[in-house]
Amino acid sequence: MLPPEVPHRTIGQFCDHVCMYVRFRPDHDSITEELTGHLEDHKDALLEGDPDMPLLEAEYRAVASMGDAEALGRWLDSIHSPVLGWFQIWFFRAVVLVGVLAFLLLLPQAERAAQQLAARPPELEISENSRVIAALHPEGAWSWQDYTFSIPQAVETQDWDGRSVKALLKIAHPNPWRKEPVLPGSIWAEDDLGNRYDSMDTVNELLSGDGYPAWRGDCHGSTAARFLFATYCEIEVRKVDPAAAKLTLHLDRYGEDVLWLTIPLEGGGGNG
């Protein structure tokens, strides 16, 4: 039971009594502030109209003009719903909590993204058993859909099983979620003499069937590094014909040859 109506003298007492009928306590301060402002304005207007009026009497009259405190309090309670009020408060708290959790979850990814943006691209790794014959300089690039293929680094080596070409294939993609369109094992090569160097996917299929000729060259690769907007693959073409002057990398996608990148082996420059 709320206490019965009592006489009010000061603005503070009137505001306290009004708030007794408002169930949603978090709004008490804002209601008190609004009522106090209105009553102070009314008091100032009374004093302006009658400068000789005592301050306390002006305050009493301003309070009396507001009418019944209980009626005002119950009306304010009807528009300050506890259900809606608490829902807004907890909804705001939930939004803040979700925001904090999302920030904490995304922070490591943001740090990794910053590190990737600042990182230097990888370089070819040459084994101790390989002797570098020449540094090659492929030119141009090849575009397919949203991907751009290029070869920033390539070398020709002499290995135990013959001549090899090692290339660093860069696949640039503007969408960081798409990454590279295919695994490096699907890339194959051919030289200007018509020799074909099958991809590792093809080699594995042949090995599971009739076998793969030991004398025949092949092309295999692996992913060297992944960044937000580029993926680097190391591609190696083995047992390259000593008479070949150019080597072209290819990529089959659903029956379509989507990659043509040429590596010059004996001077000159290939067209991407």
N, C-alpha and C positions, 0 to 999 in steps of 0.2 A: 504494500500500500504506500502510495506517495503521500507525503505530509499535506495537510490541508493548506489552503491559501492563507498566506500571512501578509500583513502590510509591508509595502516596500518603500524604502526611502531613497537609497542610493542606486546608481546605475549598476554597480557590481552586484548588489543583492538581487535586483530585478533579473539580471542575466543568469545568475545562478539558479534562480527559481524556474525560469523558462527552461533551462537545460535539464532540470530534473525530469521533465516529461519527454525528453528526446532520448530514445534508447540507444542510438548509435553514438557511443561516447567519443570515437575519434573525430566527430564533427563538432563537439562542444566548443573547442577553441575557435573555430571559424565562425560559429554562430555568435559566440560572445563578442568576437571582434566586429562582426557586422552590426550587431545590436548596439554596441558601445559607440561605434562611429555614427550611427543614425541618431542616438540619444544625445551625443555631444553636439551634433549639428543643430538639433532642436533646442538644446540649452543655449547655444550661442545665439540662435535667432531670438530667443526670449530676452536675452541680455542686451541684444542690439536694439530691440524694441523698447526696453525699459532698462536703461543703464543703471538705475538706482536699485534694481532688484538684487537681493543677496544671491550669491552663487549657489548656496545650498537650496534656496527656495526654487531657483531656476531648474536645478537638477530634479527636485521633487516633482515640479510641474511637467517636466519632460517625461519622467517615468510614468506619471499618472496618465499622460496622453496616449500611452501605449496600450491601455486597457488591461484586460485580464491576462495575467501571466500564464495561467494554466491553459487557457484557450489558445494562446499564441504558441505555447510549448507543444500542445497536442497537434496543432496544424503543422508546425515544423517537423514533428516526428513523422507525420504522414508523407512528407516529401524527402525525408532523410532515412530511407529504408535500410534497416540493418542488413537485410539479405543482400541487397544490391551493393551496399557500402563495403561489406566484408568481401563480397565477390570481387569487387574492383581492387581491393587491397591485396588479396591473395593472388589474383591474376597478375598484378604488377610484380609481386614477389616471385611468382613462377616464371614470368618473362625474364626477370633479372637473373634468376638461378639458371635458366636455360642458356642465357647469354654468357654467363660466367663459365658454365660447363663447356659450351661450344668453343669459347676462347681457349680454355685449357686444353681441349682436344685438338684444336687446330694449331696451337702454338708450335708443337714439334714439327708439323708439316710446313708451317711458315718458315721455321728455321731451316728445314731441309731445302725449301724452295730458294731461300736467300743464298744458301751455300751452293746450290746448283747454278744459280745465276752468276755467282762469282767464280765458279770453278773453271779451270782451264780444260779444253778438250783433250781427250786421251791421245797417246801416240802409239804407233805400232810397236809391238813387242817382238823382237827378233831373237830366236833361240841361239844358244852358243854353237849349235851344230850347223847353223846357216851362215854362209858367207855372202855379204851384200856385194853384188856386182855393180849396181847402179841405182841411183835415186831417180825415180820416174816422176814426171810432171803432167798428170792428166789435166785437161782443160775442159771447161764447160760444165753444164749441169743438165739434168733431165727431170722434167716435172710430170707427175701423174696424179690426177685428182688434187688433193690438198697436200701432197708430199713433193718435196724437192730433193733429188738425189745428187750427190757430188762426191768426189774423191779428193779430200784435202792432202792425202799422203799415200805414196805407193813406192815400193822398192822391188828390185829384181834380185833374187838370191840364187846361190848355187847350193843345193842340198845333196844329201847322200843319194837320193833317188833321181836327181836331175835338176833341171831348171824350174824355179818357182817364181810366182809373182804374188806379193802380199800387198793388200790395199786396205786402207781405212775408209769405209763407206759411211758417209754422213747422210742421214735421212731427217730432213727438217720438216716439222709439222707445226702449224700455228695453234692447233688445239692440243693442249698438254695431256688430254685424256685419251687421245687416239693412239699415241705412240707410233711404233713402226707398223706397216701394214702386213708384214710377213716375217716369218722366222728366217734367219740367215741361211738355213739349210736348204732353202728353195732357190737360191741364186745359182745360176750356171754361167758358163762362159764359152766363147768360141774365138778362134784366132782368124787372121786374114787368109790362112791357108785352107780354111774349112774344117779344121779339127774342132771337135766338140768336147767340152770338159763338163761332165754331168754334175748336177747338184748332189749333195749328200742324200737328199730324199730319194733321188733316182738310183743312186749307187746302192742304197740299202734295199730298195725293191729288187734290184738285179741280184744282189748277194743272196737274198732269200729265195731266188729262183735258180736260174742257170749259172749264176756267178758273174763276177765282174772281171774283165781281163786285167791282169796285173800290169801290163804295159801301158794301159790307157790312163790318161790323166784325169783328174777330177777337180771339183771346186767345192770347198767347204768353208764354213764360217761360224762365227759366234758373236754374241752381243758383247761389246767392249764397255759401253757406258750408256746410261739413260739420263737425259736431262729433261727439263720441262718442255722445251721446244725443239729438241733434237735427240736422235738416237744414233750411236756410233756402233758399227759392226766391223769386225776384222774378217776380211775375206782372203783366202789363200787358194790360188790356182796352182796345182802341182803337175809335174811332168810336162811342162810347156814345151812344145816343139822348138828346138833351137833355131829353126829357120823362120819362125813367126816374127813379124814386125809389129803387129798390133793385137791387142786382146780386148774383147768387148764383153762386158757383163750384161746378163739378161735376167729377167724375172718373169715367170709365167703366173698369171692370175686368172684362173677359170678359163684357160685356153687363149688368153690374150697376153702378148709379150709387152709388158708395160715399162721395161727398163732397157735403155741403150746407153751405156757409158763406156767409152773407148779409152784404153790405156796404151799409149805409144811405147813400144819396147826398144825401138831403134831410132831415136831422134824424132823430130816433128811433134805434132800435137794432135790428139784425137778430137773428134767433134762430139759434144755431148748431146 
